[in-house]
Structures are given as structure tokens and as C-alpha cells.
Amino acid sequence: MDSKKGKDRGYHPLNSAESLDVHKEKEEENIDPSDTSITPLPSLQVFVVCMVQVSESLNINFLFPFVVFMVDDFGMKPVGVYSGLVF
């Protein structure tokens, strides 16, 4: 690196003319305006994720009736306040 360029505040190796030309060439290669293909939605994977979300919410709702008894067994009073703090 030239010492004069290194001392110049505006110089940065990524902003050099050669670097900018390389980046412009890469951008031009990646852009194809005639490409109108549509990427399909991965419906099977989306369905699996939705089923996992539904099953998780069902499992957590199953625990709500038993929280009161758990808090009561721990001996915490008032039971309603501590039951609400659990969830």
C-alpha cells in the first residue's frame, strides 16, 4: 500500500476503483430481468410448522387446571396470585 494513500482519509481498499468495478460486474451477472420464475411455497414444511405450533399450545393449555394445586402444595398464599404469576 502506498503510504500517501494510507494517510488520505478518503481512501479505503474496498472503495478503490478496481474493487468497485468488480462489484458492478457481479451485480450485473446476478440480475436477469427476463427471469420471471416464481419460487413455490414449501407447503409441506409450512404445514408441519403449523402442526407443531398447534400441538404446543394444546400441551400448555392442558397444564392450566393443575397449576392451582401445585401452588397450593408448595404452601404459597394467596394461591390465585401465585398461580397467575406462573403463567
C-alpha positions as CSV (number, residue, x, y, z in Angstrom):
1,M,0.0,0.0,0.0
2,D,1.3,3.4,-0.9
3,S,1.9,5.5,2.2
4,K,0.3,8.5,0.6
5,K,-3.0,6.6,0.0
6,G,-2.9,5.2,3.5
7,K,-2.7,8.7,5.0
8,D,-5.6,10.0,2.9
9,R,-8.8,10.0,4.9
10,G,-11.0,9.1,1.9
11,Y,-9.0,6.0,0.9
12,H,-10.3,2.6,1.7
13,P,-9.3,-0.6,0.0
14,L,-12.9,-1.6,-0.6
15,N,-13.7,1.8,-2.2
16,S,-10.9,1.6,-4.8
17,A,-11.8,1.8,-8.5
18,E,-10.8,-1.8,-9.1
19,S,-13.0,-3.0,-6.2
20,L,-16.0,-1.0,-7.4
21,D,-15.6,-2.4,-10.9
22,V,-15.6,-6.0,-9.6
23,H,-18.7,-5.3,-7.5
24,K,-20.6,-3.8,-10.5
25,E,-19.7,-6.8,-12.7
26,K,-21.0,-9.2,-10.0
27,E,-24.3,-7.3,-9.7
28,E,-24.8,-7.3,-13.4
29,E,-24.2,-11.0,-13.6
30,N,-26.8,-11.8,-10.9
31,I,-29.6,-9.6,-12.3
32,D,-31.7,-11.2,-15.0
33,P,-34.8,-9.0,-15.8
34,S,-36.3,-11.7,-18.1
35,D,-36.3,-14.3,-15.2
36,T,-40.0,-14.4,-14.1
37,S,-39.9,-17.8,-12.3
38,I,-41.8,-17.9,-9.1
39,T,-40.4,-19.8,-6.1
40,P,-43.2,-22.1,-4.8
41,L,-44.2,-22.0,-1.2
42,P,-42.9,-25.1,0.7
43,S,-46.4,-26.1,1.7
44,L,-45.3,-29.4,3.5
45,Q,-42.8,-27.6,5.7
46,V,-45.3,-24.8,6.5
47,F,-47.9,-27.5,7.4
48,V,-45.5,-29.2,9.7
49,V,-44.6,-26.0,11.5
50,C,-48.3,-25.1,11.9
51,M,-49.0,-28.5,13.4
52,V,-46.1,-28.2,15.9
53,Q,-47.4,-24.8,16.9
54,V,-51.0,-26.1,17.5
55,S,-49.7,-29.2,19.5
56,E,-47.6,-26.9,21.6
57,S,-50.5,-24.7,22.5
58,L,-52.6,-27.7,23.4
59,N,-50.0,-29.0,25.7
60,I,-49.6,-25.8,27.6
61,N,-53.4,-25.4,28.0
62,F,-53.5,-28.9,29.5
63,L,-51.4,-27.6,32.4
64,F,-53.6,-24.7,33.5
65,P,-56.0,-26.6,35.7
66,F,-53.2,-28.3,37.7
67,V,-51.2,-25.1,38.5
68,V,-53.5,-24.2,41.3
69,F,-52.9,-27.5,43.0
70,M,-49.2,-27.2,42.5
71,V,-49.0,-23.8,44.1
72,D,-51.2,-24.9,46.9
73,D,-48.9,-27.9,47.6
74,F,-45.9,-25.5,47.7
75,G,-47.7,-23.7,50.5
76,M,-47.8,-20.3,48.8
77,K,-50.7,-18.0,49.9
78,P,-52.6,-16.4,48.1
79,V,-52.9,-19.2,45.7
80,G,-54.6,-17.2,42.9
81,V,-51.9,-14.6,42.7
82,Y,-49.0,-17.1,42.5
83,S,-50.9,-19.3,40.0
84,G,-51.2,-16.2,37.8
85,L,-47.5,-15.5,38.1
86,V,-46.6,-19.0,36.9
87,F,-48.1,-18.2,33.5
